[in-house]
Amino acid sequence: MNESLENYKSLIKAVIENAMSDYVKLQHPANRRKKYLQESLIVASAMFFDSSFRFTIFVNNDGSKMSIQDALFFSMNFPTNSYNKFINNLLNDMELYWYDKHFQNIKIPNEVSICGRLYFINLIENLNNTICDKEKLLISLDKNNRAKDREFINSCLKIIVDTNEIKISKDDFKKLSKALYLFIKINGGFTTENDTTT
């Protein structure tokens, strides 16, 4: 096969892979403090989710500008009818990256208002299990647990669900807790404007 064609395919593949990485890693505002990083996330998002997106420099054989589906098929022989699978994999990669990333960007406050009640947060050394005491308005977390931010969000959600008498299965609660945790973590919730701990 023609070497320049292979180089062209490699270039397109590299652009797509870079956009995938940008889409995953630039989700958190702390990772895009510079304008060009913000723009990279916006372009990556448009590339994958805006059906009208076209590359300005990559063209098909007929001279038309490539869509992301065209570029995937051309550079990686990715079937055009499998685009939803590609997107689902990208979203799954993003979720796994942020769920497994153990930096503490969710600042656990000393107290938190939940359904009109002020709960106090108690960080305890070597606590075996998270304790949610609705009578004493106290949430106790293991100070050394790397996933204490997950436990904090999970505890808050449990209090919200119980207080509002919301019926939800254990599996659905786990899904909702994970989704809420990722929403707060990726968007920099529970941080102050001047906080640079991420």
C-alpha positions in Angstrom: 0.0 0.0 0.0 1.1 3.6 -0.7 3.3 4.9 2.1 1.8 8.4 2.0 -1.7 6.9 2.3 -0.6 4.9 5.4 0.9 8.1 6.9 -2.4 9.9 6.2 -4.3 7.1 8.0 -1.9 7.3 10.9 -2.3 11.0 11.2 -6.1 10.7 11.2 -5.9 7.9 13.8 -3.6 10.0 16.0 -6.0 13.0 15.8 -8.9 10.8 16.9 -7.0 9.2 19.7 -5.8 12.6 21.0 -9.4 13.8 20.9 -10.5 10.7 22.8 -7.8 11.4 25.5 -8.8 15.1 25.7 -12.5 14.2 26.0 -11.8 11.8 28.9 -9.1 13.8 30.8 -10.3 17.3 30.3 -13.7 16.7 31.9 -12.7 18.2 35.2 -12.5 22.1 35.2 -9.1 22.0 37.0 -7.6 20.1 34.0 -8.6 22.9 31.6 -7.6 26.1 33.3 -5.9 27.3 30.1 -8.1 28.5 27.2 -6.6 26.1 24.7 -7.5 23.1 27.0 -11.1 24.4 27.2 -11.2 24.6 23.4 -9.7 21.1 23.1 -12.6 19.7 25.2 -15.2 21.6 23.2 -13.7 20.4 19.9 -13.5 16.8 21.1 -17.1 17.0 22.3 -18.3 18.4 18.9 -16.2 15.8 17.1 -17.9 12.9 18.8 -21.4 14.2 19.5 -22.3 16.8 16.9 -23.5 15.0 13.7 -22.8 18.1 11.6 -19.1 18.1 12.6 -16.6 17.8 9.7 -12.8 17.8 9.7 -11.5 20.8 7.8 -8.3 19.1 6.6 -9.4 15.4 6.2 -11.3 14.7 3.0 -13.0 11.6 1.5 -12.1 10.3 -2.0 -14.9 12.4 -3.4 -13.5 15.6 -1.9 -16.1 16.0 0.8 -14.9 16.7 4.3 -14.8 13.7 6.6 -17.2 13.2 9.4 -15.9 11.3 12.5 -17.6 8.1 11.2 -15.7 8.6 7.8 -12.5 9.1 9.7 -12.9 6.1 11.9 -13.7 3.9 8.9 -10.8 5.2 6.8 -8.1 5.2 9.5 -9.1 2.1 11.6 -11.6 0.2 9.4 -14.2 0.8 12.1 -17.6 -0.2 10.7 -19.7 2.9 10.2 -22.8 1.2 11.6 -21.0 0.6 14.9 -20.6 4.3 15.9 -22.9 3.9 18.9 -20.7 1.1 20.2 -17.6 3.4 19.7 -19.4 6.2 21.7 -20.5 3.8 24.5 -16.9 2.6 24.8 -15.6 6.2 25.0 -18.2 7.1 27.7 -17.3 3.9 29.6 -13.6 4.8 29.4 -14.3 8.2 30.7 -16.4 6.8 33.6 -13.8 4.3 34.5 -11.0 6.8 34.4 -12.7 9.2 36.8 -14.2 6.6 39.1 -10.8 4.9 39.5 -8.8 8.1 39.8 -8.1 8.6 43.5 -7.3 12.2 43.8 -9.3 13.9 46.4 -11.0 16.8 44.6 -14.3 16.4 46.4 -13.6 18.5 49.5 -15.5 16.8 52.4 -16.9 19.7 54.4 -17.1 19.8 58.2 -20.9 19.9 57.9 -23.4 19.6 55.2 -27.1 20.5 54.9 -29.2 17.6 53.7 -33.0 18.0 53.4 -32.9 21.0 55.8 -30.9 19.3 58.5 -27.3 20.1 59.3 -25.2 16.9 59.4 -21.7 17.0 60.9 -18.9 15.0 59.3 -16.6 13.1 61.6 -13.3 11.7 60.1 -12.1 8.9 62.3 -8.8 6.9 62.0 -9.3 3.3 61.0 -13.0 3.3 61.1 -14.2 -0.1 59.7 -17.5 1.1 58.2 -19.1 4.4 57.3 -21.7 5.4 59.9 -24.7 7.4 59.0 -26.5 8.4 62.2 -29.7 10.3 61.4 -30.6 10.7 65.1 -27.4 12.5 66.0 -27.1 14.1 62.6 -23.6 12.7 62.1 -21.7 11.1 59.2 -18.6 9.2 60.3 -16.0 8.3 57.7 -12.6 6.5 57.8 -10.1 9.3 57.6 -7.5 7.1 55.8 -9.9 5.5 53.3 -8.9 6.7 49.8 -12.5 6.3 48.7 -13.9 8.4 51.6 -15.3 10.9 49.0 -17.4 8.1 47.5 -18.6 7.1 50.9 -19.4 10.7 51.7 -21.6 11.1 48.6 -23.1 7.7 49.1 -24.0 8.6 52.7 -25.6 11.9 51.7 -27.6 10.2 49.0 -28.8 7.5 51.5 -30.0 10.3 53.8 -31.8 12.1 51.0 -33.5 8.8 49.8 -34.5 7.8 53.4 -35.7 11.3 54.4 -37.9 11.6 51.3 -39.1 8.0 51.6 -38.0 7.3 48.0 -38.3 3.6 47.1 -35.3 2.4 45.2 -33.7 -1.0 44.7 -30.2 -1.6 46.0 -28.9 -2.0 42.5 -30.5 1.2 41.3 -29.2 3.0 44.4 -25.7 1.9 43.6 -26.0 3.1 40.0 -27.5 6.4 41.2 -24.8 6.9 43.9 -22.0 6.2 41.3 -23.6 8.6 38.8 -24.0 11.3 41.4 -20.4 10.8 42.6 -19.0 11.1 39.1 -21.2 14.1 38.4 -19.8 15.9 41.5 -16.3 14.7 41.1 -15.9 15.6 37.4 -17.6 19.0 37.7 -15.6 20.0 40.8 -18.4 20.0 43.3 -17.8 20.5 47.0 -14.7 22.7 46.3 -14.3 26.4 47.1 -13.6 28.9 44.3 -10.0 29.3 45.5 -9.3 25.7 46.2 -6.3 24.3 44.3 -6.1 20.9 45.9 -6.8 19.0 42.7 
